[in-house]
Amino acid sequence: MRKMGWILQFLLVLMVQCYLVLPMEAAVQEKVEATVPVTVMSPPEGNTTFLDGTTWCVALPGVSQVDLQNALDWACGLGTADCGAIQEGGPCFEPDTLVSHASFAFNNYYQQNGNSDIACNFGGTATVTKHNPSYNKCIYPSSGSLTSSAPTLSKQKPSFTWWKVAAMLLLLYMRS
């Protein structure tokens, strides 16, 4: 009888979690998103985009080709910059130079990572500029032009995993 009491208490807690707590969390999230955003007068530390307008990150001409290639490889690899435009046939493939390709990749990484000074270092091979480096059909992203593909929290449905676990435990207990 004591064993059944513990199991029933456990199931009760799980049901409360599934039916009361999770819907309340979703309601709170919707409430937070519905609030009016407050304008912050001072930008985050290291962020130059909002101080003097839009900025881009470009490769420095004259730096070591080996260092530039290593930085480009990192940006397009572990840095997860979108380097599709600098692939052969892409709008930014020409001119087919290391400085041009690195500039596009560095800027893509820089824009995805909040335009902070540290996101435009690449081992000293890059610099921030106010001059838009876009040309012809090669458009360099700027602040606000890159978006996240992650879903917002309010659009995610609560998981009923706990309810399934509770049901399985109850079935197992009833069979024994």
N, C-alpha and C positions, 0 to 999 in steps of 0.2 A: 504494500500500500504506500509505503514511504517513497519507493521508486517511482510510482505513478504520480505522486504529488510533485516531485521534482520535474518530471517530464511535462506535466500540465503547466507548471509555472514557466518552464522554458518556452513552451508553445505559445503561451499567453504573451510573453515578452516579444517573441518573434512576430506575432500578429499585430501587436501595437506598433512595432517598428514598420511593418509593411503598410498598415492602413492609416496610421496617424502621423508618424514622424516624417516619412518620405513625402507625402503630399504637402505637409507644412513647409518642408525645405523648398519644394518647388514654388510654393506661394511666396515665400520670402524672397527667393531669387527673382521672381517676376516683379515683386515690389521694388527691389533694388534697381532693376533695369528700367522701371518706370519713372524713377526720380530724375529730376532735372540735373544735368551735369554742371558742376561748378568749374568755372574757368580758373586755372592756376596761373598766377602771375609770373612765377619764377619757374624756368624749365628744369627738368631733371639734370643732375650734375653731369657734365660732359656732353650734353646734347646741344649742338650748335644750330640745328635746323630752325628752332624757334627764336633764336636771338637775332639773326640777320637775314632771315628768309630761307628759301630752299637751298640745300647743299647736296653735292654729289661727292662720291669717293672715286678717285682715279689713280692709276699707277703713275709713279714718278719716272719720267724718262731719265736715262743715264744710270739707273741702278744696275746692280749685277743681274745678268740674264738668268743665272742659276737661281738666285734668290727670288726673282720675279716668277720663274717657272714653278718653283716650290710653293710659293704663295698662291699662284693660280691653281695648282693641283689641289691644294688644301681647300681653297674657296669652293671649287666645283665638286670636291669629294666630301670630306668630313664637315666642311662649313655649310654644306647643303644649299649653296647658291644655285639659282636656276641658270644654267649655262647653255641651254638649248639654242639661244639666239646666236651664240658664237660658234656653233657647230657648222660644218660645211653645208652650204645651202641656206643657212639662217640669215636673218636680216642684218646681223652685226658681224658676220664672218669676214667681210671685207672692210677695211684693209686687214689682210691676214698677217698681223704682226703680234708679237707677244705683248707689247705695251697696250695695244688696242683691246685684245681679248682679256687681258688682266684687268684693265680699267672697267670693262663691262661687268665682269665677275665680281670684282671688289665692290662696285657700286651696288650690285644686286644684294650681296651679303650685308653691306652697310645699311641699306634701306630696310631689309628684313629684321635687322637687329637694332632698331630704334635710333639710327643716325648718331650714335654716340662716337666720340673721338676714338675710343678704343676699338670700335668696330671698323675703323679705317686706318689700321696700322700695318698689318700684314708684314711684320718684321721690318718696318721702316721703308717698305717699298711703295707706300701709297700716301696720298694726302687728300684733304677735304678741299673742295673748290666750290665757288658760287657760280661758276660758268657752266652752263648746261652742255655736257659733252655729246648730246644727241646729234645725229647727222642722218641725212636722207631718210631711209626707212628704219634706221636703228635708233629706237627710242630708249633712253636710259630711264629707268624708273626713278621717281622722286618721292618724297615723303607723302604718304597717303595713297599712293598708287598701287601698293602691294597689300593684299588682304590675306587673312588667315583662312584656311579651309577647315579649321576646327569648328564643330557645332557649338552653339551657345548652350549654356547649362540649362536654360529654361526649356529648350526643345528636346532635351533628353528625357526619356520616360523612366520612372522609377523601376528598379529591378525587383522582380519577384522571386529572386533566388532564395531568400530566407523562407518564404512561404513554401517553396518546393522542398527545401531541406526539412522544414517542420513536418510537412505531410509525409515525407519518407520516414522520418523518425517515428511518427505516430503509427504508420503502417507496420514498421518493424516491431514496435512494441506490442501491437495488437496480435501479431503472428506468434510471439513468444509466450 
